[in-house]
Amino acid sequence: MNHTPTHRRLNEREAAAELGISFRTLQQWRVRGIGPTYLKIGRSVRYDAASLEIWLAQQTRTNTAG
């Protein structure tokens, strides 16, 4: 059997801590569609740790316009 490395999945509180924001802020971003992508597994919400890093890097700005 070929085993490939699995991505680390974070729950909402772990993901919020990783981003340095509150759990509630992350929930609000998800509802508004402005936060990082997430997985919905049954009723559970999970965030891929690698995807969080990519999303965070994409938030870099050089000025306040846009």
Biopython code that builds the backbone (N, CA, C, O; Angstrom):
import numpy as np
from Bio.PDB.StructureBuilder import StructureBuilder

atoms = [
    (1, "MET", "N", (0.832, -1.173, 0.000)),
    (1, "MET", "CA", (0.000, 0.000, 0.000)),
    (1, "MET", "C", (0.885, 1.248, 0.000)),
    (1, "MET", "O", (1.832, 1.333, 0.781)),
    (2, "ASN", "N", (0.589, 2.197, -0.851)),
    (2, "ASN", "CA", (1.366, 3.430, -0.960)),
    (2, "ASN", "C", (0.775, 4.495, -0.043)),
    (2, "ASN", "O", (-0.371, 4.907, -0.221)),
    (3, "HIS", "N", (1.550, 4.935, 0.927)),
    (3, "HIS", "CA", (1.077, 5.969, 1.850)),
    (3, "HIS", "C", (1.663, 7.312, 1.457)),
    (3, "HIS", "O", (2.882, 7.467, 1.375)),
    (4, "THR", "N", (0.808, 8.266, 1.219)),
    (4, "THR", "CA", (1.266, 9.624, 0.938)),
    (4, "THR", "C", (1.040, 10.458, 2.184)),
    (4, "THR", "O", (0.117, 10.185, 2.953)),
    (5, "PRO", "N", (1.869, 11.472, 2.395)),
    (5, "PRO", "CA", (1.686, 12.308, 3.583)),
    (5, "PRO", "C", (0.322, 12.991, 3.554)),
    (5, "PRO", "O", (-0.122, 13.465, 2.508)),
    (6, "THR", "N", (-0.330, 13.036, 4.694)),
    (6, "THR", "CA", (-1.620, 13.712, 4.772)),
    (6, "THR", "C", (-1.410, 15.144, 5.251)),
    (6, "THR", "O", (-0.465, 15.447, 5.979)),
    (7, "HIS", "N", (-2.294, 15.991, 4.831)),
    (7, "HIS", "CA", (-2.245, 17.380, 5.283)),
    (7, "HIS", "C", (-2.855, 17.463, 6.669)),
    (7, "HIS", "O", (-3.803, 16.748, 6.996)),
    (8, "ARG", "N", (-2.306, 18.329, 7.457)),
    (8, "ARG", "CA", (-2.810, 18.538, 8.811)),
    (8, "ARG", "C", (-4.111, 19.321, 8.740)),
    (8, "ARG", "O", (-4.160, 20.380, 8.115)),
    (9, "ARG", "N", (-5.142, 18.828, 9.355)),
    (9, "ARG", "CA", (-6.449, 19.475, 9.396)),
    (9, "ARG", "C", (-6.651, 20.105, 10.764)),
    (9, "ARG", "O", (-6.468, 19.455, 11.793)),
    (10, "LEU", "N", (-7.028, 21.370, 10.765)),
    (10, "LEU", "CA", (-7.219, 22.106, 12.014)),
    (10, "LEU", "C", (-8.698, 22.386, 12.233)),
    (10, "LEU", "O", (-9.431, 22.662, 11.283)),
    (11, "ASN", "N", (-9.134, 22.316, 13.483)),
    (11, "ASN", "CA", (-10.502, 22.733, 13.762)),
    (11, "ASN", "C", (-10.538, 24.266, 13.794)),
    (11, "ASN", "O", (-9.505, 24.917, 13.634)),
    (12, "GLU", "N", (-11.712, 24.828, 13.997)),
    (12, "GLU", "CA", (-11.856, 26.294, 13.932)),
    (12, "GLU", "C", (-10.985, 27.026, 14.952)),
    (12, "GLU", "O", (-10.360, 28.036, 14.629)),
    (13, "ARG", "N", (-10.946, 26.530, 16.149)),
    (13, "ARG", "CA", (-10.158, 27.206, 17.189)),
    (13, "ARG", "C", (-8.662, 27.120, 16.901)),
    (13, "ARG", "O", (-7.933, 28.089, 17.111)),
    (14, "GLU", "N", (-8.206, 25.976, 16.426)),
    (14, "GLU", "CA", (-6.795, 25.815, 16.078)),
    (14, "GLU", "C", (-6.419, 26.719, 14.904)),
    (14, "GLU", "O", (-5.356, 27.340, 14.908)),
    (15, "ALA", "N", (-7.292, 26.786, 13.903)),
    (15, "ALA", "CA", (-7.029, 27.636, 12.742)),
    (15, "ALA", "C", (-6.989, 29.105, 13.142)),
    (15, "ALA", "O", (-6.116, 29.847, 12.690)),
    (16, "ALA", "N", (-7.922, 29.528, 13.980)),
    (16, "ALA", "CA", (-7.946, 30.920, 14.438)),
    (16, "ALA", "C", (-6.659, 31.248, 15.193)),
    (16, "ALA", "O", (-6.073, 32.311, 14.989)),
    (17, "ALA", "N", (-6.223, 30.351, 16.052)),
    (17, "ALA", "CA", (-4.979, 30.569, 16.803)),
    (17, "ALA", "C", (-3.796, 30.649, 15.846)),
    (17, "ALA", "O", (-2.900, 31.472, 16.035)),
    (18, "GLU", "N", (-3.786, 29.809, 14.832)),
    (18, "GLU", "CA", (-2.709, 29.813, 13.843)),
    (18, "GLU", "C", (-2.635, 31.155, 13.108)),
    (18, "GLU", "O", (-1.551, 31.636, 12.778)),
    (19, "LEU", "N", (-3.806, 31.750, 12.857)),
    (19, "LEU", "CA", (-3.866, 33.032, 12.153)),
    (19, "LEU", "C", (-3.718, 34.233, 13.089)),
    (19, "LEU", "O", (-3.532, 35.360, 12.631)),
    (20, "GLY", "N", (-3.800, 33.992, 14.391)),
    (20, "GLY", "CA", (-3.672, 35.086, 15.363)),
    (20, "GLY", "C", (-4.923, 35.934, 15.450)),
    (20, "GLY", "O", (-4.853, 37.132, 15.723)),
    (21, "ILE", "N", (-6.085, 35.303, 15.213)),
    (21, "ILE", "CA", (-7.365, 36.015, 15.287)),
    (21, "ILE", "C", (-8.296, 35.250, 16.218)),
    (21, "ILE", "O", (-7.986, 34.133, 16.634)),
    (22, "SER", "N", (-9.420, 35.844, 16.539)),
    (22, "SER", "CA", (-10.368, 35.151, 17.407)),
    (22, "SER", "C", (-11.168, 34.123, 16.624)),
    (22, "SER", "O", (-11.329, 34.218, 15.407)),
    (23, "PHE", "N", (-11.652, 33.157, 17.351)),
    (23, "PHE", "CA", (-12.509, 32.109, 16.810)),
    (23, "PHE", "C", (-13.737, 32.725, 16.135)),
    (23, "PHE", "O", (-14.130, 32.300, 15.048)),
    (24, "ARG", "N", (-14.331, 33.712, 16.771)),
    (24, "ARG", "CA", (-15.530, 34.379, 16.238)),
    (24, "ARG", "C", (-15.228, 35.134, 14.944)),
    (24, "ARG", "O", (-16.047, 35.134, 14.025)),
    (25, "THR", "N", (-14.076, 35.769, 14.863)),
    (25, "THR", "CA", (-13.695, 36.476, 13.635)),
    (25, "THR", "C", (-13.589, 35.491, 12.484)),
    (25, "THR", "O", (-14.076, 35.764, 11.387)),
    (26, "LEU", "N", (-12.965, 34.360, 12.719)),
    (26, "LEU", "CA", (-12.840, 33.343, 11.676)),
    (26, "LEU", "C", (-14.221, 32.855, 11.234)),
    (26, "LEU", "O", (-14.455, 32.659, 10.041)),
    (27, "GLN", "N", (-15.128, 32.661, 12.180)),
    (27, "GLN", "CA", (-16.491, 32.253, 11.829)),
    (27, "GLN", "C", (-17.175, 33.323, 10.970)),
    (27, "GLN", "O", (-17.826, 33.003, 9.976)),
    (28, "GLN", "N", (-17.026, 34.585, 11.357)),
    (28, "GLN", "CA", (-17.637, 35.677, 10.592)),
    (28, "GLN", "C", (-17.059, 35.755, 9.192)),
    (28, "GLN", "O", (-17.803, 35.967, 8.235)),
    (29, "TRP", "N", (-15.768, 35.593, 9.049)),
    (29, "TRP", "CA", (-15.144, 35.601, 7.726)),
    (29, "TRP", "C", (-15.701, 34.480, 6.857)),
    (29, "TRP", "O", (-15.952, 34.673, 5.667)),
    (30, "ARG", "N", (-15.893, 33.303, 7.459)),
    (30, "ARG", "CA", (-16.417, 32.164, 6.710)),
    (30, "ARG", "C", (-17.836, 32.458, 6.211)),
    (30, "ARG", "O", (-18.158, 32.179, 5.057)),
    (31, "VAL", "N", (-18.665, 33.011, 7.062)),
    (31, "VAL", "CA", (-20.038, 33.339, 6.688)),
    (31, "VAL", "C", (-20.061, 34.387, 5.567)),
    (31, "VAL", "O", (-20.880, 34.306, 4.652)),
    (32, "ARG", "N", (-19.160, 35.364, 5.645)),
    (32, "ARG", "CA", (-19.095, 36.429, 4.636)),
    (32, "ARG", "C", (-18.329, 36.021, 3.381)),
    (32, "ARG", "O", (-18.353, 36.735, 2.378)),
    (33, "GLY", "N", (-17.654, 34.882, 3.433)),
    (33, "GLY", "CA", (-16.914, 34.388, 2.274)),
    (33, "GLY", "C", (-15.618, 35.122, 2.011)),
    (33, "GLY", "O", (-15.164, 35.195, 0.869)),
    (34, "ILE", "N", (-15.010, 35.673, 3.071)),
    (34, "ILE", "CA", (-13.774, 36.443, 2.875)),
    (34, "ILE", "C", (-12.554, 35.801, 3.526)),
    (34, "ILE", "O", (-11.444, 36.318, 3.400)),
    (35, "GLY", "N", (-12.743, 34.708, 4.204)),
    (35, "GLY", "CA", (-11.630, 34.052, 4.891)),
    (35, "GLY", "C", (-11.002, 32.950, 4.066)),
    (35, "GLY", "O", (-11.283, 32.812, 2.876)),
    (36, "PRO", "N", (-10.156, 32.172, 4.699)),
    (36, "PRO", "CA", (-9.491, 31.067, 4.006)),
    (36, "PRO", "C", (-10.485, 29.960, 3.654)),
    (36, "PRO", "O", (-11.543, 29.842, 4.272)),
    (37, "THR", "N", (-10.132, 29.156, 2.657)),
    (37, "THR", "CA", (-10.987, 28.036, 2.286)),
    (37, "THR", "C", (-11.037, 27.037, 3.436)),
    (37, "THR", "O", (-10.128, 26.965, 4.263)),
    (38, "TYR", "N", (-12.106, 26.280, 3.466)),
    (38, "TYR", "CA", (-12.287, 25.310, 4.544)),
    (38, "TYR", "C", (-12.940, 24.049, 4.009)),
    (38, "TYR", "O", (-13.457, 24.021, 2.892)),
    (39, "LEU", "N", (-12.908, 23.028, 4.810)),
    (39, "LEU", "CA", (-13.549, 21.755, 4.485)),
    (39, "LEU", "C", (-14.754, 21.577, 5.388)),
    (39, "LEU", "O", (-14.708, 21.918, 6.570)),
    (40, "LYS", "N", (-15.809, 21.053, 4.844)),
    (40, "LYS", "CA", (-16.980, 20.735, 5.648)),
    (40, "LYS", "C", (-17.097, 19.218, 5.637)),
    (40, "LYS", "O", (-17.386, 18.623, 4.598)),
    (41, "ILE", "N", (-16.878, 18.601, 6.770)),
    (41, "ILE", "CA", (-16.933, 17.158, 6.907)),
    (41, "ILE", "C", (-18.081, 16.841, 7.862)),
    (41, "ILE", "O", (-17.945, 16.949, 9.081)),
    (42, "GLY", "N", (-19.202, 16.451, 7.287)),
    (42, "GLY", "CA", (-20.409, 16.304, 8.097)),
    (42, "GLY", "C", (-20.790, 17.676, 8.623)),
    (42, "GLY", "O", (-21.009, 18.605, 7.845)),
    (43, "ARG", "N", (-20.870, 17.805, 9.931)),
    (43, "ARG", "CA", (-21.168, 19.112, 10.530)),
    (43, "ARG", "C", (-19.918, 19.822, 11.012)),
    (43, "ARG", "O", (-19.994, 20.929, 11.545)),
    (44, "SER", "N", (-18.764, 19.189, 10.829)),
    (44, "SER", "CA", (-17.498, 19.753, 11.295)),
    (44, "SER", "C", (-16.840, 20.622, 10.227)),
    (44, "SER", "O", (-16.874, 20.302, 9.039)),
    (45, "VAL", "N", (-16.251, 21.709, 10.664)),
    (45, "VAL", "CA", (-15.480, 22.591, 9.791)),
    (45, "VAL", "C", (-14.010, 22.349, 10.087)),
    (45, "VAL", "O", (-13.599, 22.342, 11.248)),
    (46, "ARG", "N", (-13.222, 22.152, 9.046)),
    (46, "ARG", "CA", (-11.785, 21.941, 9.189)),
    (46, "ARG", "C", (-11.038, 22.808, 8.197)),
    (46, "ARG", "O", (-11.535, 23.097, 7.108)),
    (47, "TYR", "N", (-9.847, 23.216, 8.579)),
    (47, "TYR", "CA", (-8.978, 24.026, 7.729)),
    (47, "TYR", "C", (-7.702, 23.251, 7.466)),
    (47, "TYR", "O", (-7.111, 22.693, 8.391)),
    (48, "ASP", "N", (-7.275, 23.212, 6.223)),
    (48, "ASP", "CA", (-6.021, 22.591, 5.861)),
    (48, "ASP", "C", (-4.894, 23.549, 6.245)),
    (48, "ASP", "O", (-4.892, 24.704, 5.818)),
    (49, "ALA", "N", (-3.943, 23.082, 7.045)),
    (49, "ALA", "CA", (-2.864, 23.942, 7.548)),
    (49, "ALA", "C", (-2.073, 24.577, 6.402)),
    (49, "ALA", "O", (-1.727, 25.756, 6.473)),
    (50, "ALA", "N", (-1.783, 23.809, 5.350)),
    (50, "ALA", "CA", (-1.026, 24.346, 4.213)),
    (50, "ALA", "C", (-1.835, 25.426, 3.489)),
    (50, "ALA", "O", (-1.275, 26.430, 3.050)),
    (51, "SER", "N", (-3.139, 25.223, 3.364)),
    (51, "SER", "CA", (-3.995, 26.219, 2.712)),
    (51, "SER", "C", (-4.058, 27.511, 3.512)),
    (51, "SER", "O", (-4.137, 28.598, 2.938)),
    (52, "LEU", "N", (-4.022, 27.397, 4.838)),
    (52, "LEU", "CA", (-4.004, 28.601, 5.678)),
    (52, "LEU", "C", (-2.757, 29.434, 5.395)),
    (52, "LEU", "O", (-2.831, 30.658, 5.296)),
    (53, "GLU", "N", (-1.618, 28.769, 5.267)),
    (53, "GLU", "CA", (-0.364, 29.473, 4.989)),
    (53, "GLU", "C", (-0.418, 30.166, 3.631)),
    (53, "GLU", "O", (0.040, 31.301, 3.494)),
    (54, "ILE", "N", (-0.968, 29.499, 2.642)),
    (54, "ILE", "CA", (-1.102, 30.095, 1.307)),
    (54, "ILE", "C", (-2.021, 31.300, 1.361)),
    (54, "ILE", "O", (-1.701, 32.355, 0.813)),
    (55, "TRP", "N", (-3.170, 31.147, 2.022)),
    (55, "TRP", "CA", (-4.128, 32.257, 2.134)),
    (55, "TRP", "C", (-3.487, 33.443, 2.858)),
    (55, "TRP", "O", (-3.638, 34.591, 2.440)),
    (56, "LEU", "N", (-2.785, 33.158, 3.928)),
    (56, "LEU", "CA", (-2.139, 34.215, 4.703)),
    (56, "LEU", "C", (-1.120, 34.961, 3.851)),
    (56, "LEU", "O", (-1.055, 36.188, 3.916)),
    (57, "ALA", "N", (-0.329, 34.259, 3.061)),
    (57, "ALA", "CA", (0.655, 34.897, 2.184)),
    (57, "ALA", "C", (-0.022, 35.781, 1.142)),
    (57, "ALA", "O", (0.543, 36.793, 0.728)),
    (58, "GLN", "N", (-1.216, 35.411, 0.720)),
    (58, "GLN", "CA", (-1.946, 36.194, -0.277)),
    (58, "GLN", "C", (-2.528, 37.479, 0.304)),
    (58, "GLN", "O", (-2.996, 38.335, -0.447)),
    (59, "GLN", "N", (-2.507, 37.630, 1.617)),
    (59, "GLN", "CA", (-3.062, 38.819, 2.262)),
    (59, "GLN", "C", (-2.048, 39.956, 2.363)),
    (59, "GLN", "O", (-2.380, 41.033, 2.858)),
    (60, "THR", "N", (-0.830, 39.735, 1.906)),
    (60, "THR", "CA", (0.213, 40.746, 1.961)),
    (60, "THR", "C", (-0.163, 41.939, 1.091)),
    (60, "THR", "O", (-0.569, 41.770, -0.059)),
    (61, "ARG", "N", (-0.031, 43.125, 1.631)),
    (61, "ARG", "CA", (-0.370, 44.346, 0.916)),
    (61, "ARG", "C", (0.789, 45.338, 1.011)),
    (61, "ARG", "O", (1.570, 45.307, 1.962)),
    (62, "THR", "N", (0.888, 46.211, 0.018)),
    (62, "THR", "CA", (1.924, 47.251, 0.053)),
    (62, "THR", "C", (1.337, 48.641, 0.311)),
    (62, "THR", "O", (2.071, 49.591, 0.581)),
    (63, "ASN", "N", (0.008, 48.749, 0.227)),
    (63, "ASN", "CA", (-0.643, 50.033, 0.540)),
    (63, "ASN", "C", (-2.080, 49.775, 0.952)),
    (63, "ASN", "O", (-2.532, 48.630, 0.930)),
    (64, "THR", "N", (-2.795, 50.803, 1.321)),
    (64, "THR", "CA", (-4.160, 50.638, 1.821)),
    (64, "THR", "C", (-5.213, 50.676, 0.726)),
    (64, "THR", "O", (-6.387, 50.455, 1.022)),
    (65, "ALA", "N", (-4.860, 50.941, -0.503)),
    (65, "ALA", "CA", (-5.824, 50.955, -1.609)),
    (65, "ALA", "C", (-6.203, 49.526, -1.973)),
    (65, "ALA", "O", (-5.340, 48.653, -2.065)),
    (66, "GLY", "N", (-7.502, 49.291, -2.180)),
    (66, "GLY", "CA", (-7.996, 47.995, -2.659)),
    (66, "GLY", "C", (-7.930, 46.979, -1.643)),
    (66, "GLY", "O", (-8.308, 45.834, -1.890)),
]
sb = StructureBuilder()
sb.init_structure("model")
sb.init_model(0)
sb.init_chain("A")
sb.init_seg("    ")
for serial, (resi, resn, name, xyz) in enumerate(atoms, 1):
    if name == "N":
        sb.init_residue(resn, " ", resi, " ")
    sb.init_atom(name, np.array(xyz, "f"), 0.0, 1.0, " ", f" {name:<3s}", serial, name[0])
structure = sb.get_structure()
